[in-house]
Structure formats: C-alpha cells, structure tokens
C-alpha cells in the first residue's frame, strides 16, 4: 500500500544511490538513515553507478520494503517504469526529464509527483500544473554530489521561490530560515559519521520553519 504525500515528509529527505556510497552497502546505509529518523527516501541510482537494470530493480525492491516497514515514503528519481515496477510512493522528475505533465498522466494517481524547479519562471509554470505534490529547489549551496546540478540558488533565491510556490518546497542541499518545508541531501547523510545526529539537526532545522 502506497503512502499519500504530506508536507512533513520533506523535513529530512535522503537522496542516495550506489554511486554515493562506493565503499559501503546501500541497504545498510539506508537502513541506518531510516533508524535515524529520515522522513523520505529517494532512490537515485545513476551517474557513476555500476548496476545493471536488473540489479537496480532488485536493490530497489529491497530498499522499497525497508521504507515500507519504516512507514517512510519511497521515491524514485526520474525513471517512471522503475517507479511503477517497485510500486513506489512517489517519483521525482527534473526539468530536463520527461515532461512532468506526461509523468503525471502516466502514473495516474498511483504515485505522488515531485518536480525540480530552480527559477521563478519554472515555479510559475509548475503552479499552473495539477498533480504536482511538492517542489525540489536548489542546490542551495555548491555541491559535488550531482554532476548535473543546476546553478546554485542561494538562500535569498530560495526565499523567493518559496514565496512564489503554491506547493511545499524541499531545499536541495541545505536549509535555513527560508520557509522551506525541509532539506533534501545526499552526501550530508551518506558521508555522515553520526547519521542520527545529522538527521536530528535536519529535523530541528525544519521545525524552526513551522
């Protein structure tokens, strides 16, 4: 049974794939993050990943089950077919991926949909589209985690996007007093020596937005 979207799920949003934990087991990393209290997990296995499509599906099934057991939404990055095959709770797409309207039509209410927006123009377009659950905006700070990352938005830019958006925004790569619903991070958690403390800090920061 899939979980319905709630803005509180954006508070401590972990994005990760095998390329982000080269020397460790992704299942173990994700379970540690779940135990630490993350509020959403996005399966983003791409870029430097060495997995075949079959391996990506098998690993996705295992991660999806762990998220279900923890009652934490399992979100797939970009890949609609993979998201449907895994019976994910949600899918996240970027501006350069399949048109979000096509994704919304394809998943037909089975999954909630998140969209990356890094400019006011993109936010204004998103505001006119029914079926988008949340917006991912950023990176807020410079990042080495994504080779295809958009230009840095910054805190002032994030405040503008939050003010303009009709949907809750999760800040990619960091959060401050901007009104964002939470933070979506990769290396901050994947490379954290104390994941419980890191997640607690993320949750505390998001509480300050309420």
Protein Blocks (a to p, Z undefined) as FASTA:
>chain_A
ZZdddfklmmpccdddfklmmmbcfklmmmmmmmnopabdcdddehjbfbdfklmmmmmm
mmmmmmmmnopacddehilmlmmmnopabdcddfklccfklmmmmnnomaccddddfbfk
lmmmmmmpghiabdceddfbdcfkbmkbccdebjmlmmmmmmmpcbdcddehiacdeopa
bdcdfklmmmpcblmlmmmmmmmmmmmmZZ
